[in-house]
Amino acid sequence: MSMTNIEPAAHRAEPPSPSECEQMEAAFRAALEQLPQGTGLSHAVRERARALFEVGWISGVRSGHTGPALADVPLPPETFSAALESLASGSEGSGPSIGQLVSYHGSQTRAWGRYWVTGIDCQFSRWGREYVLYRLSEYRSGVFVTALSGVHAESMTALPQHWQE
C-alpha cells in the first residue's frame, strides 16, 4: 500500500446546516437593508437573488472566506445593488408589468398595435418549465376591453409608458 495518493479525496455533498442557513439569512437581510430606498425589486427577483446569495455564502462559509463579512465589514451597497439590478433586468421572467403599454407584433398580424397589459399568468409546461402568458387590452369608454390573451413575451415589446389615472 502506497503512502502517497494523488487521487483527490471524494467529498460528499451535504445540504446547508441550520447554522449556515441562519448566517446566510442574516447576511442577506443586512445586504438588502443597504440598498437605496425605493429600489423596488420584485419578490421573484429577491427570491432568485436569495438562492444565488445562499450558494455564494455557504460556499464562502465552507471555504473560510466569509471572515470579513462576519466581522461587520459589509459588502458595498452599490456592488449588491448592481448585482440585483442585473438579475432583475436579465432574468427570463422579467417582462412587461401590469399596466404597461406594449407593442404587439405576434402571429396575429391583424391585431398588431399597442395595448395595455391587464393580466399576467405564470404556468408550467408538461416538462416543468415556467412560462408567462399576457392578457392585452384596449382602453375604450373608460374600461379595459380584452383584445388578446395567451400572448407570449416574444410577441411584444414593452414600451416605457405605464398606466396612470
N, C-alpha and C positions, 0 to 999 in steps of 0.2 A: 504494500500500500504506500503510495507516494504522499509525502507531507505537503507538496505543493499542488494546488488545484487552480487551474486557470479558468475553469468554468465559473461563470457568475452564479452566485447563490440564488436560488429560486425564492422570490418574495411572494408571499401570499397576500392577495388583495383583501383589505379589511374596510368595512364601512366606517364612516366617521364615528368617533366615540362621542358620548354625551358632552364631555368637556370641550372637545374640538368644535362641536356644533354650538355650544354656548359661547365660546370665544369668537367664533365666526359671526354669530348673530350680533354680539356687542360691537364688533369691529364694523360690520355692515351698517348698523344703526348710526354709529359715530360718523361714518363716511357720508351717509345720507344727510345727516344734520349739518354737514359742512357745505352742502350745495347752496347756491344762492336762492333767496326766496323767489317763489313763483317759477321754479324750473318746470313744473307741470309735466312730469313724466307719467305715462300711464301705468296702471297696475301691472299690465302684461310685461312692459319693458322692465319694471322693477323686479319682477319675478325672474325674468331671463337674466338680469344682472345679478340677482341673488345667487342663482345657480352657478354662474361663472365665477363670482366672488368666492363662493364656497370651495370650488375646485382650487382656486389660487391660494386661498387662505389655508386650507387643510394641507395642501402641498407644502406651503411655507412652514406650517407648524411641524410637519413631519421631517422636513429637511433642516429645521432650525433657523430659518431666515425671517421669522416674524419678530425677533427681539426688539428692533426699533419701534415697531407698531405697538407692541405690548408695553413699551417703556414710554407711552404717551408722546410719541413722535408721529403725528398723523400724516397720512398721505395728503399732499397738497390738494386743496379742493378743486382747482382747475384741472388737475390730472383725472380725478374721479369723474368730474362733471363732463369732460371731453369724452371719456370712455362711455358714459351713459348716453350722451347725445349721439355718438356714433352708433351705438347699439340701437337707439330709437330710430334713427334715420335709415340705417342699413338693415333693419330687421325685415324678415319676409312678411310678417304680419302687419307691418306698417303700411297704411294706405289712407285713402280719404276717410275723414271722420264724418259723423252725422252732422248735418247742417252745412256741409262744404259743397261748393259748386264744382262740378266736374264736366269735362267734355267727353261725351260718349262717342267712340269710334269702333264699336264692335261689329259683329257679324250681321246685325240687323241694320243694314245701310239706310233704310227708310227712316230709322229713328236717330240717326246721327244728330248730335246737337248738345246743348248744355242743359244740365239737370242738377237738382239738389239731391244730396244723399239723405234719404229719410229712413233707411234701415240697413243694418249690418248683421249678417247671420254667419256664425262660425260653425262649420260642420266637419265631420271626419269622413274620409273616403273609406272604402272597404279595406284598404291597405293600412289604415290607421294614420294617414297624413291629414293634417288640418288644412282646410281651405276656407276662404271667405267669399261670401256672395253678398252683393249690394242691391238695395232697392233704390231706384232713382225716380224722382218725382218732379212734376212741374208745379209751379205755384200759380193757381188760377182762382180768381174771385175770392181771395182771402183764405184759401185752403190748399193743401198739398194734394195733388192727384197723382197716383202711381202711374208712371209711364212704362217702366221696365223693372223687372225683378229677376233675381238669379244672375246678376251681372258679375263677371269676373273682373278682378283688378286690372288685368291686362287689356281690358276692353275700354278703359277710360283713363283720362289724365286729370289728376287733381289740379284745380285752379286755386289761386290764393284767397279767393273770396269765401267768407263764411256767413251764414245766415244771421242777420241782425234785425230784430223787430223794431 
